[in-house]
Amino acid sequence: MRFLKYFSASLALFVALVFMGLATAKVLDPSRVGVWVGPHMSFAIGAITSDPRNVELLGDAFAPLFGIMGYLLGCFSWERLRELNRTRPAIAVRHLAVHTSA
């Protein structure tokens, strides 16, 4: 169960970094990064090739929205990982101390 907690917190941290990277990419190349809907795709988030038939849904709100979501998710998952490290079971430490002192 502890592995799943670490895995989910690490995955959330990775998603937070992706969100913040997409927010930065939107500022650098606003015509190719966003949330898109088009005739040849149902829904896409991220960078796509330029096609005038695709419609961007968020426009200029993409960068601040994804930046804030990435920051909040990153803070939450980082604190969760720190909490998991602080609350490690003491059994492993006692087991290690018994073997090293013998």
PyMOL commands that set and color helices and strands:
alter all, ss='L'
color gray80, all
select helices_A, chain A and resi 2-28+59-86+91-101
alter helices_A, ss='H'
color red, helices_A
select strands_A, chain A and resi 33-38+41-47+55-56
alter strands_A, ss='S'
color yellow, strands_A
deselect
rebuild
show_as cartoon
